[in-house]
Amino acid sequence: MNRLHGTIRSYDWGSHTVLAELTGRPSPSDRPEAELWLGAHPADPARVDDAASGVSLLDVISADPHGQLGEANAERFRGRLPFLLKVLAAEEPLSLQAHPNSMQAREGFERENANGVPLDSPARNYKDDNHKPELVVALTRFEALAGFRDVRRTVALLRALGVAELDRCAEQLAAQADSSGVRALFTQWITGDEHSAPLIGAVVEACRRYLSAEPNGAVGEFAAEAQTALDLGSRYPNDPGVLISLLLNRITLEPGEGLFLAAGNLHAYLRGVAAEIMASSDNVLRGGLTPKHVDVPELLKVLDFRPGSMPVVRADGDGRDNTRVYEAPEREFELTRLQLDTSRSGAASSTATLAAGNPRIVLCTAGSTVLSSHCDSLELSAGQSAWLPASNPAVTLAPAQQRAQVFVATIGSG
């Protein structure tokens, strides 16, 4: 086993304190820090052993894919680590975005390569040839927009805001209450027809009225949706993403709860801190709420417009009371949360064992833990991580003091 040092990515929506404090660096940071990457993606691979002089995890795996990944995994995933683990720290909303499926990613990557679009071009849609399903698990309360809401609920929301143009849109959607109707209204708004610009301003004012009209401070049925549109409108005036937010499920995750997003799912994380695991990809197609490149025709090719709720993912036990696995229907990744606690009765609460045979990234998010095998040991404090290759012997985890929370990322069994 080896200590792993992730790379920090700075985006405007990030935090000046969360990742700095988590990783034990001076806080506040000079720039907003948005993501801690723990993986072997070529754009920003983590480093093994030493943050400054250690070798990249990408190079470690490339030099010995069978030993690092296991023979079957190395063949199955072409010698690549198929998942990427992150910690997200969202101080402000991310862009509206979606990710391609495998076929779309391969075709888009090859097309942009053939057209000579540089990998670092801001107009590039496809940074690699992989799809990007993802699972996010809240470390703090975590707010998000994700997936197109059930049409009946969206129609009720549009009518509740009391805007004549929204009433017409509600009628249009009610008359075609399926994915085709959602696609038609989405396309109308995102392509900025002649009604969109004044409608955005009217919607922001309507949300303000809706929130201030509640008697005695009562919370309206659509208060969260109205507040979100109001906040987005203040940050991104005249951006069609403000309207599109009205079509999406507004979700709040409590710590430990997760959200799985398949390819084509339109979403925007709004605020909070979370662990996120995904197929190892950096392909993002944006739809608004950003100064970055937005390619509407390409986005329309990948979006899944099927309306419905987005179920919260709650981790399932595996027979041990301290081990919870987040189920996701993807072969590239699996995420497990360990709650190690010496104050609870029974050894099963204070230790966990990771069997040999699969590559893993172990991330401590609270407290500290000791990883031990018959020949080695390693202590991880909050914010620290380790790489366990497939060839590593079985490892036992225990809290270094009283408690520890640990996430373990590995290849899925599907």
Solvent accessible surface area in square Angstrom, and as a share of the most:
residue,aa,sasa,rsa
1,M,27,0.12
2,N,49,0.25
3,R,64,0.23
4,L,5,0.03
5,H,50,0.23
6,G,24,0.23
7,T,31,0.18
8,I,58,0.29
9,R,44,0.16
10,S,36,0.23
11,Y,54,0.20
12,D,121,0.63
13,W,33,0.12
14,G,5,0.05
15,S,2,0.01
16,H,77,0.34
17,T,53,0.31
18,V,42,0.24
19,L,0,0.00
20,A,0,0.00
21,E,113,0.51
22,L,32,0.16
23,T,42,0.25
24,G,70,0.67
25,R,88,0.32
26,P,118,0.74
27,S,46,0.30
28,P,96,0.61
29,S,17,0.11
30,D,144,0.74
31,R,163,0.59
32,P,29,0.18
33,E,17,0.07
34,A,0,0.00
35,E,15,0.07
36,L,6,0.03
37,W,1,0.00
38,L,1,0.01
39,G,0,0.00
40,A,8,0.06
41,H,8,0.04
42,P,97,0.61
43,A,51,0.39
44,D,36,0.19
45,P,27,0.17
46,A,0,0.00
47,R,81,0.29
48,V,6,0.04
49,D,84,0.44
50,D,60,0.31
51,A,58,0.45
52,A,95,0.73
53,S,96,0.62
54,G,8,0.08
55,V,71,0.41
56,S,9,0.06
57,L,0,0.00
58,L,59,0.30
59,D,74,0.39
60,V,29,0.17
61,I,3,0.02
62,S,73,0.47
63,A,89,0.69
64,D,64,0.33
65,P,41,0.26
66,H,84,0.38
67,G,19,0.19
68,Q,27,0.12
69,L,0,0.00
70,G,15,0.15
71,E,119,0.53
72,A,80,0.62
73,N,16,0.08
74,A,6,0.04
75,E,119,0.53
76,R,88,0.32
77,F,16,0.07
78,R,159,0.58
79,G,21,0.20
80,R,112,0.41
81,L,7,0.03
82,P,6,0.04
83,F,0,0.00
84,L,1,0.00
85,L,0,0.00
86,K,5,0.02
87,V,0,0.00
88,L,2,0.01
89,A,1,0.01
90,A,6,0.05
91,E,105,0.47
92,E,68,0.30
93,P,6,0.04
94,L,13,0.07
95,S,12,0.08
96,L,0,0.00
97,Q,20,0.09
98,A,0,0.00
99,H,6,0.03
100,P,0,0.00
101,N,57,0.29
102,S,38,0.24
103,M,112,0.50
104,Q,40,0.18
105,A,0,0.00
106,R,116,0.42
107,E,91,0.41
108,G,1,0.01
109,F,43,0.18
110,E,111,0.50
111,R,96,0.35
112,E,14,0.06
113,N,73,0.37
114,A,90,0.69
115,N,108,0.55
116,G,57,0.55
117,V,41,0.23
118,P,79,0.49
119,L,97,0.48
120,D,126,0.65
121,S,21,0.14
122,P,121,0.76
123,A,51,0.40
124,R,9,0.03
125,N,14,0.07
126,Y,1,0.00
127,K,71,0.30
128,D,20,0.10
129,D,29,0.15
130,N,33,0.17
131,H,24,0.11
132,K,9,0.04
133,P,1,0.01
134,E,3,0.01
135,L,0,0.00
136,V,0,0.00
137,V,0,0.00
138,A,1,0.01
139,L,37,0.18
140,T,59,0.35
141,R,144,0.52
142,F,0,0.00
143,E,15,0.07
144,A,0,0.00
145,L,2,0.01
146,A,0,0.00
147,G,6,0.06
148,F,4,0.02
149,R,15,0.05
150,D,46,0.24
151,V,9,0.05
152,R,189,0.69
153,R,98,0.36
154,T,3,0.02
155,V,10,0.06
156,A,43,0.33
157,L,0,0.00
158,L,0,0.00
159,R,115,0.42
160,A,46,0.36
161,L,8,0.04
162,G,54,0.52
163,V,16,0.09
164,A,66,0.51
165,E,28,0.12
166,L,0,0.00
167,D,55,0.29
168,R,146,0.53
169,C,2,0.01
170,A,0,0.00
171,E,99,0.44
172,Q,70,0.31
173,L,2,0.01
174,A,47,0.37
175,A,92,0.71
176,Q,84,0.37
177,A,61,0.47
178,D,67,0.35
179,S,40,0.26
180,S,57,0.37
181,G,3,0.03
182,V,5,0.03
183,R,99,0.36
184,A,45,0.35
185,L,0,0.00
186,F,1,0.00
187,T,40,0.23
188,Q,45,0.20
189,W,1,0.00
190,I,13,0.07
191,T,81,0.47
192,G,46,0.45
193,D,43,0.22
194,E,136,0.61
195,H,88,0.39
196,S,5,0.03
197,A,60,0.46
198,P,93,0.58
199,L,7,0.04
200,I,5,0.03
201,G,38,0.36
202,A,39,0.30
203,V,0,0.00
204,V,22,0.12
205,E,82,0.37
206,A,1,0.01
207,C,0,0.00
208,R,109,0.40
209,R,132,0.48
210,Y,34,0.13
211,L,46,0.23
212,S,91,0.59
213,A,75,0.58
214,E,44,0.20
215,P,90,0.57
216,N,163,0.84
217,G,67,0.65
218,A,53,0.41
219,V,126,0.73
220,G,13,0.12
221,E,118,0.53
222,F,4,0.02
223,A,16,0.13
224,A,47,0.37
225,E,24,0.11
226,A,0,0.00
227,Q,77,0.34
228,T,8,0.04
229,A,0,0.00
230,L,26,0.13
231,D,39,0.20
232,L,1,0.00
233,G,7,0.06
234,S,88,0.57
235,R,107,0.39
236,Y,56,0.21
237,P,92,0.58
238,N,107,0.55
239,D,22,0.11
240,P,34,0.21
241,G,0,0.00
242,V,0,0.00
243,L,0,0.00
244,I,0,0.00
245,S,5,0.03
246,L,0,0.00
247,L,5,0.02
248,L,0,0.00
249,N,17,0.09
250,R,51,0.19
251,I,17,0.09
252,T,54,0.32
253,L,0,0.00
254,E,70,0.31
255,P,79,0.50
256,G,12,0.12
257,E,29,0.13
258,G,0,0.00
259,L,0,0.00
260,F,34,0.14
261,L,2,0.01
262,A,51,0.40
263,A,30,0.23
264,G,2,0.02
265,N,22,0.11
266,L,1,0.01
267,H,3,0.01
268,A,0,0.00
269,Y,6,0.02
270,L,2,0.01
271,R,92,0.34
272,G,13,0.12
273,V,19,0.11
274,A,0,0.00
275,A,0,0.00
276,E,6,0.03
277,I,0,0.00
278,M,1,0.00
279,A,0,0.00
280,S,16,0.11
281,S,0,0.00
282,D,23,0.12
283,N,0,0.00
284,V,21,0.12
285,L,1,0.01
286,R,50,0.18
287,G,2,0.02
288,G,6,0.06
289,L,2,0.01
290,T,21,0.12
291,P,121,0.76
292,K,95,0.40
293,H,61,0.27
294,V,54,0.31
295,D,36,0.19
296,V,29,0.17
297,P,92,0.58
298,E,16,0.07
299,L,0,0.00
300,L,28,0.14
301,K,128,0.54
302,V,9,0.05
303,L,15,0.07
304,D,46,0.24
305,F,12,0.05
306,R,179,0.65
307,P,44,0.28
308,G,27,0.26
309,S,94,0.61
310,M,33,0.15
311,P,101,0.63
312,V,42,0.24
313,V,26,0.15
314,R,152,0.56
315,A,20,0.16
316,D,76,0.39
317,G,45,0.43
318,D,71,0.37
319,G,83,0.80
320,R,88,0.32
321,D,65,0.34
322,N,2,0.01
323,T,3,0.01
324,R,73,0.27
325,V,24,0.14
326,Y,1,0.00
327,E,109,0.49
328,A,21,0.16
329,P,108,0.68
330,E,35,0.16
331,R,111,0.41
332,E,11,0.05
333,F,2,0.01
334,E,51,0.23
335,L,0,0.00
336,T,17,0.10
337,R,42,0.15
338,L,2,0.01
339,Q,67,0.30
340,L,2,0.01
341,D,17,0.09
342,T,71,0.41
343,S,64,0.41
344,R,111,0.40
345,S,109,0.70
346,G,52,0.50
347,A,78,0.61
348,A,55,0.42
349,S,2,0.01
350,S,18,0.12
351,T,49,0.28
352,A,4,0.03
353,T,71,0.41
354,L,18,0.09
355,A,64,0.49
356,A,61,0.47
357,G,45,0.43
358,N,56,0.29
359,P,0,0.00
360,R,31,0.11
361,I,0,0.00
362,V,0,0.00
363,L,0,0.00
364,C,0,0.00
365,T,17,0.10
366,A,45,0.35
367,G,44,0.43
368,S,15,0.10
369,T,0,0.00
370,V,43,0.25
371,L,0,0.00
372,S,43,0.28
373,S,22,0.14
374,H,163,0.73
375,C,92,0.55
376,D,63,0.33
377,S,71,0.46
378,L,29,0.15
379,E,88,0.39
380,L,0,0.00
381,S,50,0.32
382,A,36,0.28
383,G,9,0.09
384,Q,70,0.31
385,S,2,0.02
386,A,0,0.00
387,W,2,0.01
388,L,5,0.02
389,P,15,0.10
390,A,9,0.07
391,S,81,0.52
392,N,14,0.07
393,P,42,0.27
394,A,49,0.38
395,V,1,0.00
396,T,52,0.30
397,L,0,0.00
398,A,32,0.25
399,P,13,0.08
400,A,37,0.29
401,Q,151,0.67
402,Q,79,0.35
403,R,136,0.50
404,A,5,0.04
405,Q,33,0.15
406,V,0,0.00
407,F,1,0.00
408,V,5,0.03
409,A,0,0.00
410,T,12,0.07
411,I,8,0.04
412,G,7,0.06
413,S,111,0.71
414,G,71,0.68
